[in-house]
Amino acid sequence: MNISKEKTSLIVAGAITGIISVALVLLGNPTNMGFCIACFYRDIAGALSLHSASVVQYARPEIIGLLVGSMLISIISKEFKPRGGSSPVFRFILSFFVMIGALIFLGCPFRMVLRLAGGDLNALVALFGFIAGIIAGSLLLNRGFTLGRSYKQSNVEGGSIGSIFLAILLVLLFIPSLLKFSTSGPGSLHAPIIISLIGGLIVGALAQRNRFCMAGGIRDVFLFRDTTLLTGLIMVFVSALVMNLATGNFMLGFSGQSVSHTNWLWNFLGMALVGYGSVLLGGCPLRQTILAGEGNSDSAMSVLGMLAGAAISHNFGLASSAKGPTVGGKVATILGFSVITIIALMIIRANKKEAIHGN
């Protein structure tokens, strides 16, 4: 069987990413949370005092590493091409609700795969929801949804989000008193700063070179019958599963899982909202982070939208806990589906009118 060069690269990148993810857990990160883009933005929001949930406050170096790793490798490969202007406000809103959905499930698509590799069957329910959301979003893409074209921008604009997170790293290293730190809960569990940063740098570089995207892999299978991107996602799961089995960190079941709840319906709907918003954005939270590092200011707006979503979730009691989702979180999830659908249909209608008048 011939395997394309692209798939081979994704297999290697996915395997390395899965191994690093479990290694970060062994070195201190919460269980099945070697990487969780949503959880880590939530923790960073807490460290910056954007919310006051004391158990989820830490300036996660992994996120900084992802951004900087993507930026460095894109500069080296001459793929750092600042661009933006493609419906930035809509992108902010979509990302805001993607974060809402992720915190209903308690994890992004990346952590969903890592939770599943650790034996957490709640993540299997969420996977079905994620796929359903991607299919729903893909149907809108087929009907003509697009956020429009982007335009060339300055290097200053393209590097701004990376510079902001580098500043956060410097504060973490040299003026930590300006930040908030959890003394208990998930925010208090973390690998050493330098290890976390190196892990993020490596995964950021690999994700940039291989167009790594959890949502994109499933979207491509549905729309184009192309399994290339899905290969990377599968290898993250396989390598993390092997590592968990080898280190005794595999626990099969629904109950007793770390930083999770067992409400099937809202695990499904939370991750369905993530899939729905991600496919319309053009990438999952990981992909948006990597694109932001490449100089894409539209994805930088997505990063800001996720930070805002995390802050609102914890300031207004929308995020789930081990007890399950809150009433406010359920309402916010339904609102998210409604708002995203209305925005998508409005854009599709406007695009059709423009096409008619253009002809």
Secondary structure, DSSP 4 states (H G I P E B T S, - for coil): ----HHHHHHHHHHHHHHHHHHHHHHTTSPTT-S--HHHHHHHHHHHTTS---TTS----HHHHHHHHHHHHHHHHTT----EE-SSHHHHHHHHHHHHHHHHHHTS-HHHHHHHHHTTBTHHHHHHHHHHHHHHHHHHHHHTT------EE--HHHHTHHHHHHHHHHHHHHH-GGGS---SSSGGG----HHHHHHHHHHHHHHHHHHT--HHHHHHHHHHH---HHHHHHHHHHHHHHHHHHHHT----BSTT-TT----HHHHHHHHHHHHHHHHHHTS-HHHHHHHHHTTBHHHHHHHHHHHHHHHHHHHTT-S-BTTB--HHHHHHHHHHHHHHHHHHHHHHHHHHHHHHHH-
